Amino acid sequence: MKRNPSIFRKFTRLKFVVALLVSSTLFSMTSCDNDDDEETPAPQTITDIVVNTADFSLLEAAVVRAGLAEALRTGSLTVFAPTDAAFKTAGFADVAAINAAPVATLQAVLQYHVIGQRTAAADIPTAANTAVQTLGNSNVYITKTASGVSVNGAQVTQADVPASNGVIHVINKVLMPPTQNIVQLAQGNPNLSLLVAAVTRGGAPVLNALTAAGPLTVLAPTNAAFQAAGFADAAAINAAPVATLTNILTYHVIAARAFSTNLTNGAAVPTAQGTTVRSNVSSSGVSFLGTGNANQASNVVSADNVATNGVVHVIDRVLLP
């Protein structure tokens, strides 16, 4: 039987086209597989994320200095990660300042930012000051509201950064582990020496109240605030009637743990003196107004100083009941 040359040529061309299509398809599939391999990076550990994030350069320096880089690569952890701006506000201006700090101090500070389990924002209960133990064996106090999450008054500015061994929440303050009670905290601050003199003058009832287990919140007037209120120095404090000082001091004590993020604008806050102060909260900060302050509010100049038995907010005016 004779072959038809035309049909044979068409069949040959058809086989060539089919082969070409099959080859193209296989090449495309192989290329896609390669693309998938290239587009799926290996999961990053918490340490990897810290190292590779520009705004964590001071946190990275602290982790390296403290010798905690390997510890943050394993386990299942939650890290509250302060930004570079947070470290600078806390007094660590640059990497040199980090490297000048004692290793033990940095270890204690960093461990206070780590929880020994993965806790996403959705896992945090909607409540004020939920106590959670850290790797440093001290509690942090986490608040969750409709507006977000905070820890010890530090705002979580970015939640749920995923890592292969846990999660990172970015915060705007460095958390300092508490080592002193409220009175000891005041004694260690030269700018609160007149407050310490007033507490001493108030005697055992005031001193015992401020060193008790608490929790308490103290609104601590600066030396300049006492001087503006007519107490020029410790001698003036010691010349004042004990009852007068006790009345003023207890007006600066709140019988609860109240970080700046727990306060609401216009709220009447009960004090240990028996009456209330008004809290004012705005984008510019927090202030308090006493009944006898004639609309001259007292501004919080240093917020959320954590003590073993509560919180201290330093204020720039003595509150008058």
PLY file of the C-alpha trace (Angstrom):
ply
format ascii 1.0
element vertex 321
property float x
property float y
property float z
element edge 320
property int vertex1
property int vertex2
end_header
0.00 0.00 0.00
1.36 3.45 -0.95
1.85 6.08 1.76
0.27 9.44 1.21
3.17 11.89 1.61
0.85 14.71 2.62
-0.79 12.75 5.41
2.58 11.50 6.63
3.98 15.04 6.82
0.91 16.23 8.74
1.20 13.33 11.18
4.89 14.06 11.72
4.19 17.71 12.39
1.42 16.73 14.83
3.79 14.48 16.77
6.30 17.32 16.96
3.70 19.76 18.29
2.49 17.27 20.90
6.05 16.58 22.01
6.73 20.29 22.24
3.62 20.88 24.35
4.49 18.02 26.69
8.02 19.33 27.08
6.77 22.85 27.76
4.30 21.60 30.33
6.93 19.56 32.13
9.35 22.51 32.09
6.63 24.80 33.42
5.79 22.39 36.24
9.45 22.03 37.13
9.86 25.79 37.10
6.83 26.23 39.35
8.25 23.69 41.77
11.52 25.59 41.82
9.67 28.89 42.29
7.73 27.42 45.19
10.99 26.31 46.79
12.48 29.75 46.36
9.39 31.63 47.60
8.97 29.66 50.85
11.66 30.82 53.26
12.59 28.77 56.26
10.66 29.80 59.41
12.52 32.36 61.49
13.14 31.97 65.21
12.58 34.83 67.63
16.31 35.53 67.59
16.34 35.58 63.78
13.50 38.11 63.68
15.23 40.34 66.22
18.48 40.22 64.24
16.74 40.92 60.93
14.51 43.79 62.10
16.06 47.26 61.82
14.08 48.70 64.74
15.36 45.98 67.09
19.06 46.88 66.84
19.32 47.77 70.55
17.27 44.73 71.55
19.63 42.61 69.46
22.63 44.16 71.21
21.03 43.46 74.59
20.23 39.84 73.68
23.81 39.25 72.51
25.32 41.02 75.54
23.12 38.98 77.90
24.02 35.70 76.17
20.37 34.86 75.44
20.49 34.49 71.65
20.39 30.68 71.71
17.71 30.57 74.41
15.41 32.60 72.16
15.82 30.13 69.29
14.18 27.21 71.09
11.08 26.34 73.10
7.69 27.99 72.80
7.90 31.61 73.95
6.22 34.99 73.92
8.49 38.02 73.79
7.46 41.61 74.43
10.01 43.35 72.23
10.89 47.01 72.90
11.77 49.16 69.91
14.98 51.16 69.64
13.05 54.27 70.69
11.88 52.44 73.82
15.45 51.54 74.77
16.58 55.13 74.24
13.78 56.44 76.46
14.90 53.94 79.13
18.41 55.40 79.07
20.15 53.09 76.59
21.12 55.62 73.94
23.06 53.27 71.68
24.81 49.92 71.40
27.73 51.25 73.44
25.36 51.99 76.33
23.96 48.46 76.08
27.45 46.98 76.14
28.36 49.09 79.18
25.48 47.65 81.21
26.15 44.73 83.57
25.33 41.38 81.99
23.25 40.34 85.02
21.15 43.50 84.73
20.44 42.91 81.05
19.59 39.27 81.70
17.08 40.25 84.38
15.52 42.94 82.20
15.23 40.73 79.11
13.87 37.72 81.01
11.16 40.04 82.35
10.02 40.46 78.72
9.63 36.71 78.07
6.74 34.37 78.88
7.43 30.64 78.75
4.62 29.78 76.35
3.18 31.06 73.09
0.47 33.63 73.82
-1.17 35.34 70.86
-3.23 38.49 71.38
-6.40 36.43 70.91
-5.36 34.22 73.85
-5.18 37.16 76.27
-8.36 37.63 78.32
-10.19 40.93 78.02
-9.44 42.23 81.51
-7.26 44.65 83.43
-3.88 43.60 84.83
-3.93 39.86 84.33
-0.83 38.64 86.18
1.47 36.47 84.05
4.76 35.04 85.28
7.84 35.72 83.18
11.08 33.78 82.82
12.49 36.18 85.39
10.00 34.76 87.96
8.27 38.13 88.38
4.80 38.93 87.09
3.93 41.31 84.30
0.41 42.71 84.23
-1.38 42.50 80.90
-4.43 44.58 80.09
-6.63 43.93 77.08
-9.47 46.22 76.02
-11.32 46.92 72.80
-8.58 49.42 71.91
-5.67 47.00 72.27
-3.19 45.30 74.58
-0.75 46.78 77.08
1.71 45.30 79.55
2.74 47.22 82.68
1.46 50.35 80.94
3.52 49.75 77.77
1.40 49.71 74.62
1.62 46.78 72.24
2.14 48.62 68.95
2.30 45.48 66.81
0.87 42.18 67.99
1.39 38.61 66.83
4.64 38.69 64.87
4.96 34.94 64.19
8.14 32.99 64.85
8.94 29.30 64.53
9.29 29.07 68.31
6.61 31.48 69.49
5.34 34.99 68.96
6.59 38.57 69.36
4.55 41.56 70.52
6.26 44.88 69.83
6.02 47.40 72.72
6.86 51.08 73.17
8.57 50.87 76.58
11.26 48.77 78.23
9.80 46.80 81.15
11.85 47.04 84.33
11.54 44.12 86.77
10.51 45.30 90.24
13.04 44.84 93.02
11.85 47.45 95.57
8.62 48.36 97.31
7.02 51.78 96.85
8.86 53.45 99.74
12.21 52.03 98.64
11.55 53.22 95.09
10.92 56.74 96.40
13.99 56.61 98.64
16.13 55.81 95.61
14.92 58.87 93.68
16.61 62.16 94.75
13.73 64.09 93.20
11.32 62.54 95.72
13.24 63.35 98.92
10.52 65.66 100.27
7.92 62.96 99.70
10.11 60.57 101.69
10.39 63.20 104.45
6.60 63.55 104.50
6.11 59.78 104.71
8.62 59.61 107.57
6.86 62.48 109.36
3.54 60.66 108.91
4.89 57.87 111.10
4.18 54.17 111.27
0.59 54.24 109.92
1.66 55.86 106.64
4.91 53.92 106.35
3.24 50.58 107.05
0.51 51.29 104.51
3.03 52.04 101.76
5.20 49.00 102.48
2.29 46.53 102.77
1.70 43.85 100.14
-0.75 46.03 98.24
-1.29 46.40 95.40
-1.26 50.18 95.60
-0.79 53.07 93.23
1.00 56.15 94.54
0.90 59.55 92.89
4.30 60.85 93.96
4.83 64.65 93.95
8.32 65.85 93.04
10.39 68.09 95.31
9.41 71.06 93.13
5.75 70.15 93.61
6.12 70.16 97.42
7.99 73.47 97.28
5.23 75.03 95.16
2.73 73.83 97.78
4.60 75.70 100.54
6.94 72.97 101.81
10.32 74.52 101.01
12.45 71.78 102.53
12.53 68.87 104.96
12.43 71.30 107.89
9.12 72.69 106.62
7.80 69.15 106.25
8.79 68.32 109.83
7.13 71.49 111.12
3.77 70.54 109.60
1.11 68.80 111.73
1.15 65.03 111.27
-2.60 64.98 110.67
-2.26 67.51 107.82
0.49 65.52 106.14
-1.37 62.24 106.59
-4.48 63.73 105.01
-2.46 64.93 102.02
-0.42 61.76 101.63
-3.36 59.35 101.74
-5.02 61.51 99.07
-2.18 60.42 96.78
-2.75 56.68 97.33
-5.07 54.48 95.26
-5.86 51.09 96.75
-5.37 49.20 93.47
-2.80 48.66 90.74
-3.46 51.37 88.15
-1.11 51.71 85.21
-1.53 54.68 82.90
-3.33 52.43 80.42
-5.90 51.49 83.09
-7.00 55.09 83.58
-9.90 56.71 81.76
-10.61 60.33 81.03
-12.84 62.10 83.54
-13.03 59.18 85.98
-13.41 59.79 89.71
-10.68 57.64 91.24
-11.14 56.65 94.92
-8.19 57.36 97.22
-7.12 55.98 100.58
-8.05 59.36 102.11
-11.72 58.60 101.45
-12.49 61.02 98.63
-11.64 60.98 94.93
-9.25 62.53 92.44
-10.16 62.97 88.79
-8.04 61.35 86.11
-7.58 63.09 82.78
-6.29 61.09 79.82
-5.45 62.58 76.43
-3.00 62.17 73.59
-0.62 64.49 75.45
-0.52 62.32 78.57
-2.16 61.70 81.94
-2.95 64.17 84.71
-4.91 64.23 87.97
-7.03 66.93 89.55
-7.62 67.23 93.28
-10.77 68.74 94.74
-8.76 71.61 96.25
-6.56 72.30 93.23
-8.79 74.95 91.61
-8.63 73.36 88.16
-4.83 73.23 88.21
-4.13 69.65 87.20
-1.09 67.67 88.25
0.71 66.16 85.26
2.26 62.71 85.33
5.92 63.30 84.44
7.07 59.70 84.91
4.45 56.98 84.57
4.24 53.29 85.38
7.22 52.84 87.70
6.69 49.29 88.92
7.29 48.35 92.55
6.94 44.97 94.21
3.71 46.17 95.83
2.26 48.41 93.15
2.89 51.31 90.81
4.28 54.84 91.18
3.36 57.76 88.93
5.54 60.83 89.54
3.49 64.05 89.36
4.37 67.75 89.19
1.82 69.19 91.65
0.68 68.22 95.15
-2.97 67.13 95.07
-5.15 68.88 97.63
-8.29 67.20 99.00
0 1
1 2
2 3
3 4
4 5
5 6
6 7
7 8
8 9
9 10
10 11
11 12
12 13
13 14
14 15
15 16
16 17
17 18
18 19
19 20
20 21
21 22
22 23
23 24
24 25
25 26
26 27
27 28
28 29
29 30
30 31
31 32
32 33
33 34
34 35
35 36
36 37
37 38
38 39
39 40
40 41
41 42
42 43
43 44
44 45
45 46
46 47
47 48
48 49
49 50
50 51
51 52
52 53
53 54
54 55
55 56
56 57
57 58
58 59
59 60
60 61
61 62
62 63
63 64
64 65
65 66
66 67
67 68
68 69
69 70
70 71
71 72
72 73
73 74
74 75
75 76
76 77
77 78
78 79
79 80
80 81
81 82
82 83
83 84
84 85
85 86
86 87
87 88
88 89
89 90
90 91
91 92
92 93
93 94
94 95
95 96
96 97
97 98
98 99
99 100
100 101
101 102
102 103
103 104
104 105
105 106
106 107
107 108
108 109
109 110
110 111
111 112
112 113
113 114
114 115
115 116
116 117
117 118
118 119
119 120
120 121
121 122
122 123
123 124
124 125
125 126
126 127
127 128
128 129
129 130
130 131
131 132
132 133
133 134
134 135
135 136
136 137
137 138
138 139
139 140
140 141
141 142
142 143
143 144
144 145
145 146
146 147
147 148
148 149
149 150
150 151
151 152
152 153
153 154
154 155
155 156
156 157
157 158
158 159
159 160
160 161
161 162
162 163
163 164
164 165
165 166
166 167
167 168
168 169
169 170
170 171
171 172
172 173
173 174
174 175
175 176
176 177
177 178
178 179
179 180
180 181
181 182
182 183
183 184
184 185
185 186
186 187
187 188
188 189
189 190
190 191
191 192
192 193
193 194
194 195
195 196
196 197
197 198
198 199
199 200
200 201
201 202
202 203
203 204
204 205
205 206
206 207
207 208
208 209
209 210
210 211
211 212
212 213
213 214
214 215
215 216
216 217
217 218
218 219
219 220
220 221
221 222
222 223
223 224
224 225
225 226
226 227
227 228
228 229
229 230
230 231
231 232
232 233
233 234
234 235
235 236
236 237
237 238
238 239
239 240
240 241
241 242
242 243
243 244
244 245
245 246
246 247
247 248
248 249
249 250
250 251
251 252
252 253
253 254
254 255
255 256
256 257
257 258
258 259
259 260
260 261
261 262
262 263
263 264
264 265
265 266
266 267
267 268
268 269
269 270
270 271
271 272
272 273
273 274
274 275
275 276
276 277
277 278
278 279
279 280
280 281
281 282
282 283
283 284
284 285
285 286
286 287
287 288
288 289
289 290
290 291
291 292
292 293
293 294
294 295
295 296
296 297
297 298
298 299
299 300
300 301
301 302
302 303
303 304
304 305
305 306
306 307
307 308
308 309
309 310
310 311
311 312
312 313
313 314
314 315
315 316
316 317
317 318
318 319
319 320
